[in-house]
Each structure stands twice: as C-alpha cells, then as structure tokens.
C-alpha cells in the first residue's frame, strides 16, 4: 500500500514552517535510512502501518538527498 506524503500544517511561528514534509522512516526490520522528500519512491512505498515520524538516528536516503539537491537548483 502506498502512502501520501506526510505534511505538517503547523502554525508554529517560531519555526515558521507550513506544509513542510515531515521526516519519516520505516519500523520494518533492516531499515537503514529516513526520508524527507515527498517525491521519493522509497518513502512513498512504505506501508502506512510501518511509518514512524522522525529520523530514528538513521542516515538520509540517497534518493531523498538527490531530490533535495535537484529541488534547490530549480
């Protein structure tokens, strides 16, 4: 089951973040990375029951990292 990107509609003025993509990782065994880009196919393939918010102390997914660079260049 695919998931939609997780968005935060926070009105937190301190962070001034609205519609920011939340970092997530899978609680499935063998997970080594977290995701922070809604265009990442690996992120979008995590089954909803396995999604955990945060980084989990894991390294950033290489696909997310590449997508983040591409999005900054636009």
C-alpha positions, 0 to 999 in steps of 0.5 A, spaced: 500 500 500 502 506 498 502 512 502 501 520 501 506 524 503 506 526 510 505 534 511 505 538 517 500 544 517 503 547 523 502 554 525 508 554 529 511 561 528 517 560 531 519 555 526 515 558 521 514 552 517 507 550 513 506 544 509 513 542 510 514 534 509 515 531 515 521 526 516 519 519 516 522 512 516 520 505 516 519 500 523 520 494 518 526 490 520 533 492 516 531 499 515 537 503 514 535 510 512 529 516 513 526 520 508 524 527 507 522 528 500 515 527 498 517 525 491 521 519 493 519 512 491 522 509 497 518 513 502 512 513 498 512 505 498 512 504 505 506 501 508 502 506 512 502 501 518 510 501 518 511 509 518 514 512 524 515 520 524 522 522 525 529 520 523 530 514 528 538 516 528 538 513 521 542 516 515 538 520 509 536 516 503 540 517 497 534 518 493 531 523 498 538 527 498 538 527 490 531 530 490 533 535 495 539 537 491 535 537 484 529 541 488 534 547 490 537 548 483 530 549 480 
